[in-house]
Amino acid sequence: MGAARIFRSDEAKARLDGWYDRFLAKVPGPVERREVPTSQGPSHVLLAGDSSNPPLVCCHGSLASSAHLLSELVPLLDRYRLIGLDLPGQSVKGPPVRMNFKDASLGRWAVEVMDGLGLDKFHLLGVSWGGFAARVTASVVPDRVNKLALLVPAGVVTGPVWKGITQMAIPLTLYKLFPSEKRKKRFFTPLFTSWDDDWADYMGDAFRDFMLDLRIPPTATNAQLEGLTMPVLVIGAAHDVSFPGEKLLNRVKALIPNVESELLADSKHSPPFTPEFRGWLAERVTRFLS
């Protein structure tokens, strides 16, 4: 779809840049930042962990960034070379473009980044909106993705429309029109399993500072899921308003040929922001990738 206005103002972008740096500071050890030329413009990438470790390409959720996701994946740094993509139109560091969701453009862009980094084969992990990006990428180059891990992925199932309106759309509208701590709490409570001030304050700014792209990623067809021939891990959340966990896992188990699945029984869409959950996720992903 081409270049687009992504931020409401220069001040809004500067505020989001500050948040990016704050989350990046949570990633220990040396972190390399690169810009890779692509057809969508220079594409920003973070690389962390020992370069001799297996590469794990990571796709963040909507309105987040490579720094946000890598800060939640720190326990994986001991075993993998984490490569965090900044997705087009969804990160303060991503290319300022709106991608076409109806074709494989997003996956082709990700492949350009992998080519620019000299990565032939790699593991791939996607969270939420980034799960949609990871699935599309795996569909474009199934022979290059060793294993695919999806955490509460978009684009596989959808939740009840009325719940989305009452629990998400209305509170978001009220918060954007009349921002307050009380309205912020009301909006994020259906999303967050545990409260984290940095994540809540960041997302509160993000929903006001980004020009929101309200398009919903299309649901993968049966053929697209059946075409994921690599080993796949799908983790769903039982109380996910957007992508109900049981519905998600039932569909992937019926269609993806080689799939493992986990249901987070007490989790909403955003799993706990806790050391315990980060440790569990790292162990589960490592067990799958190994």
Secondary structure, DSSP 8 states (H G I E B T S, - for coil): -EE---BS-HHHHHHHHHHHHHHHTTS-S-EEEEEE--TTS-EEEEEES-TTS-EEEEE--TT--HHHHHHH-GGGGGT-EEEEE--TTTSTTS-SEE--TTSSHHHHHHHHHHHHHT-SSEEEEEETHHHHHHHHHHHH-TTTEEEEEEES-SSS----HHHHIIIIIHHHHHHHHS--HHHHHHHHTTTBSS--HHHHHHHHHHHHHB-----------HHHHHT--S-EEEEEETT-SSS-HHHHHHHHHHH-SSEEEEEETT--SB---SHHHHHHHHHHHHHHH-
